[in-house]
Amino acid sequence: MNRKDKILIVEDQFVEANHLRIMLKNAEYEVQSIARSVAEAKKAITVQKPDMVLLDIQLVGKETGIDLAKYLRQENIGFIYLSANSNEEILNAAKETHPLGFLVKPFREKDLLVTLEIAKYHQEHGLESSLRKETFFQKQLKELEFHSRNRNESMFKIIQSLQSLLPYDFAIAVPKNNNNKIQDVIGFLRIGFNEYQTIGFDAFQMITNLKTHELQSYFENVIADKGVMLYNGKDFQSICKVSGMKNAVAKYFDMASNLTLPVPLPGSGQTTFFFTFFSRKAFGFNEEHVHLCERLQYPLVNAIGNLLKDIASAPLLKSDAASAHHPEITDGFNGIIGRSAPLLKVFDYITQVASADTTVLITGESGTGKERIAESIHEMSGRKNGPMIKLNCAALPSNLIESELFGHEKGSFTGATERRVGRFEQANNGTLFLDEIGEMGLDMQSKLLRVLQEKEMERVGGSVSIKVNVRIIAATNRNLEKEVAEGRFRLDLYYRINVFPIQLPPLRDRKEDLILLVRHFIKQYNKRTGKDIKHVSDTALQSLMAYHWPGNIRELENLIERSILLSKSDVIEDIPLPAIKDIKTKLQDEDWYVKTIEENEREHILAVLNKCMGRIRGSGGAAEILGVPPTTLASKMKKLGIKRAFSI
Ligand SMILES: Nc1ncnc2c1ncn2[C@@H]1O[C@H](COP(=O)(O)OP(=O)(O)OP(=O)(O)O)[C@@H](O)[C@H]1O
């Protein structure tokens, strides 16, 4: 942060506010003023717009810091929460307001300064990346004007490119002229990554079962909003009562919010073109999307104007049944199977972040595919020709992890008979994937933080600083915010790695992907085992759908493999699901969660490995303690996803 940035402190405890003021002044920040309530803060903001607000959650008066946060977002002022409260409910409500940082009291001066620096980075980077996307979209629009081949295709391209800016599930394009006649309507329903179902008038009619004149009147009576309009939550429900078209979309396509973008076309018989975007989420769009659409109106006028030049001579879409628009038909994206809405969101994030050098934090339960996503990001990045090095932080005892990450010089500790290059150096000009980062000890966390800040490191026992150019992708199945609140994870490291978070949904929340995954794993294991399984019985499929999948995709993969091996014909009749299918899931009831046998086994093996300092073979090795041959243990580790951080 520039040392001249102006900061407003919103804190009702005088002593704490004053202490904060002194720390900031010492670090050459300009403290604009101290406000004790939301009202005082608003007054201060009107007089002099601060660059950043440090905001306590509990304040004097009825309104809280969370209420002020909503106002700050409207005013486009960044803020960092200060809170002594580690209550998860409050943390979640606060998180919804998109703070640039979170300081848990009591905090040290260093934590404050690092958090401010990271906040500034987030502020600049977020703005920069959304501007970059917008510029890219405008470039695409220009290209369409010059290479406009086919109007349907071009319209589809516009809608498709808008996806990276507006998170819609269904978009309808409606041209409307001064006779109030709908000349043609075209809808695009998102059904996969880069895959859209094109829905024309007839398809609309088929899906909604409405009579021609009814549907016609719905489209003709589309409410002609003059400006960009946002209908979220209750507003959407209200607009559906007066707009037959929106009501039909809500009912038959399961949409719950809407954003309308009118594009008035001068010199075309006063035709206005309406893009109307729908989301399945009740609050799918926000004020920032409205401002974005307002900025896009002008560039869209030119592009759409060209497309509609000869609208009378040919309709936009032949009125036939729904057709699919899919540049590549796949069951997923880059080998990651699934088309459910939460997974499509993840694919959007991957495409957005891959090309930047940004640090990515992937969170999600065990077996949801975090490593898979990390590989995808690396493969799609500019570093794809560089190495991708992985380190499972849980599989290494704390005394080994430092030399594993940074390497060591010969003789730096007993047993260091050779110089060893660590994972950071191995990953130079590539990507370092730090799996299960939540398991890393506090000591190691501060060493890692130093490398991330300074971009250089020293080998254990070495004295020379080595520059490293590494992109970090970290993953964890822990709730890192909870870890921070409980003092097990450094806040400054959390903000350093949480630059671009991607949350992977558990399989139970995207059961629509289950059949695709089953088909994918059957194909894969048919190939591997030489079997030729063609079907899965209805009973088996039903039991798969009813199961709660605590082990997620890894569990499904293992079960399919086992079922293929056990099946005697080309049909899988039965899937040997664990007998705990009726147990509540971890997410439903954290306290009453029963681990699967595999989860218990995994934890037990990891604990023994840690005790044996990673040694598998020989006397006192993990295999001996567990009473199995080393080779059996190695294959078990592979199956349970315990990474081979040890040699046997
Ligand atoms: N969407 C997907 N499509 C196909 N295979 C997948 C998908 N997601 C995960 N898998 C497979 O499931 C297995 C588990 O995935 P992965 O190791 O990436 O999970 P993880 O979240 O990193 O697990 P952990 O937290 O235990 O390390 C792997 O074999 C992976 O290839």
The ligand as an ORCA input file, in Angstrom:
! r2SCAN-3c Opt
* xyz 0 1
  N     -14.520    -34.504    -11.958
  C     -13.756    -35.593    -12.041
  N     -13.775    -36.345    -13.137
  C     -13.044    -37.467    -13.216
  N     -12.265    -37.927    -12.238
  C     -12.199    -37.204    -11.127
  C     -12.915    -35.998    -10.964
  N     -12.662    -35.492     -9.746
  C     -11.822    -36.350     -9.160
  N     -11.536    -37.381     -9.971
  C     -10.689    -38.531     -9.632
  O     -10.978    -38.834     -8.263
  C      -9.779    -39.173     -7.571
  C      -9.590    -38.231     -6.407
  O      -9.305    -36.940     -6.889
  P      -8.185    -36.003     -6.244
  O      -7.010    -36.797     -5.766
  O      -7.926    -34.899     -7.192
  O      -9.017    -35.498     -4.961
  P      -8.540    -34.538     -3.784
  O      -9.683    -33.631     -3.504
  O      -7.230    -33.923     -4.140
  O      -8.387    -35.535     -2.564
  P      -7.525    -35.364     -1.180
  O      -8.085    -34.165     -0.473
  O      -7.817    -36.613     -0.452
  O      -6.094    -35.203     -1.592
  C      -8.652    -39.101     -8.587
  O      -8.442    -40.389     -9.121
  C      -9.206    -38.181     -9.671
  O      -8.648    -38.448    -10.923
*
